[in-house]
Amino acid sequence: MSGTGDTARGEPPEYPDYAERVLAVAELIPAGRVMTYGDVAEWLDDDGLPEDGPAEDGGGPAAPPGGGRVRLGPRQVGRAMALYGGAVPWWRVVRADGRLLPGSELRALAHYREEGTPLRDAARAADDHIPKIDMRRARWDGRRDDGGAP
């Protein structure tokens, strides 16, 4: 999953509800900060999806038997970012281990450097020498820097 799904020019596409919500969170993440796929899922977990669930196109989680709320997990967040994330700062939703998205490392790295995202040097044994995100310093908890809600 590259997290860089392209959107067609012209009219904005219609996204499944869960994807809209994932993309909205991605847009809230400040420059130079990141959230993991699991962080985004947890952020959205309080609300769940509407009882009727997403469109039945196979693009999202199905409603549980008997109705109720659907809980998003990291995989669903990753899928939404891969399919629809090209129009939002996709590089700010990351893997929990801080490794950059395979296939998008150089593009993401350019964004991180431009935004001043804290990075860690690659391990000496790493073949690719691509730095990792310093998750301890870069991870955003969803609150504004002044302590308020976004």
Secondary structure, DSSP 8 states (H G I E B T S, - for coil): --S-----SSS-----HHHHHHHHHHHHS-TT-BEEHHHHHHHHHTT---TT-S-SSSSS----TTS------HHHHHHHHHHHGGGS-GGGEE-TT----TT-HHHHHHHHHHHT--EE---TT-SS---EE-HHHHB--SS-TTSS--
